[in-house]
Amino acid sequence: MTRRFPPKTQRRRARTIANRKLTRDEIVEGQRLADMVDYQRPRHRLDCEKAARPCLFVSCKYHLYLDVNPETGSIKLNFPDLEVWELPHTCALDLADEGGMTLERIGEIMNLTRERVRQMEVSGVRKIRSILDPNEPFPLGDVEPEEP
């Protein structure tokens, strides 16, 4: 049985922990604990595809529990009211393997609104198109329909 998230009025918003708010002692303690942990982190999708779920490798860039901004070092907790083992889905790659989903379902899984998911989709399509054909400009917010 899959655990459903509470309605969006009851969900807690994602919380960001700025790198500058961590004390030097907290950073040193985190590094010390990371060095003490003895595990083999998966290096490729094939290493973790059949692994036990929920995935406990929250530092993986495909894990849904938290995001790390590489520029600022800030940590965004996507689900501040849940523990990692309470998430029904922990890996974005597992969800991608399932195939297409509605904006509502993606928003529910990622603790985002449907509108925010739509905005991210538009931005992603724009980036892909600029890579494929950098000479053809697309107006901001305009996503052309695909040819049949």
N, C-alpha and C positions, 0 to 999 in steps of 0.2 A: 504494500500500500504506500503510495507516494504522499508525503506530507505536503499540504497546501500552505502557501503563505497566507497570513492574515490579510484582510482587505487593505487597500492602500491607505485608508484613513487610520488604520491601526499599526501600520508598518513604521519603523523608525527610519529616518533618512540616513544615508551614508554619512560617516563621520571621518574627517581627515585629521591626521596627526602630523603637524608640521615638523620637519627635521630639526628646525631651530628650537623647538620646544623641548626636545630631549636633552637631558643633562649629559655631561661628559661621562658621569658614572653609569647612567643607563646605557649609553652607547658601548662602553667598555664591557659591561655585564652582558649585553646582547652578543658581542663578539666572543666573549668567553664561553657562553652557553652554546653558540653555534659551533665552536671548535670542539666542544665536548661530545656533541651528538655524532654517533657513528652509524651512518646509513649510506646506502647507495641510491642516490637520487637518479631517477631516469634521465637519460640523455636524449632519447628519441621517442617519438610517438609509439613505436612498436614495443618499447620497454615498459610503457605504462598502460597500453591499451587494454590489456586483460588483468591489470592489477586490481586489488581490492578497492572498493568504494565504500565510503567517501575517501577521496584522495586527501592525504594529509600533507602533501607537499605544497603548502600555501605560498611558497616563494616562487613557484612556477608561474610564468607569465600567462598561462592559460587557466589558472585557478580562479574561480569566481569569488572567493572570500575576500581577497584584498587586491589592491592595485598599488604599485609603487611608481611614482613619477620620477623618471631617471634624471630630469633636469634639476628638480628641487630636493629630491630624496624624501618627499612627503609620502605618507602611507594613508591610503583611503580604505577604510573598513566598509565594505559594501553592505554588510549585514551586522551592524553593531549589537543587535539584540539576540543574535544566535551564535552558538559555538560552531566550529567548522564541521563537527560530526553531526550536527543537526540539519545541515543543508541537504535538500533533496538532490541537488545537482552541484557538483564541485568542479567539473572540467568543461571548459568551452568546447574542446575538441570532441568530447562525447556527444554534446548537443549538436555539433555540426554534422556528426555522423548520422544523426537521426533524420536530417533533411530539413526542408523548409518549415518555417513556423510563422504564426501570425505575430504582428507587432505587440499585441496584448500578451501573448505567451512569453515572448522574449523579455518584455518589460517586467512581467511577474518573476521570471527566473533571475533577472539581473537587478531587481529592486529599483527599476526605473519606470517612468511614465511612458505610455505609448507614444506621446509626442516626442519625448527625448530620443526614443529608439528610432523614430522616423527621421529626426534631424541627423542622427548619427549615420543612418542609411544614406541620406542625401550626400552628406559629406564624404562618405566612403566611395560612393559611385563617382563623385566629382574627382576624387584623388586618383581612382583607377583610370578614368578617362584621360586625365592630364598625363598620366604615365604612358598610356597607349598612344595618344596623339597630342604631344605638347603644343603643337601649333594651332589647334582648334580650341578657342576659348569658350567656356560655358559660363553664362551669367550666374552670379551668386544665387543659390537657392533654386536654380532651374535644372531639372533633370528631365531630359527628353525621353519619351517612351521608346522602347526597343522596337526594331523592325520585326514584323511577323515572319 
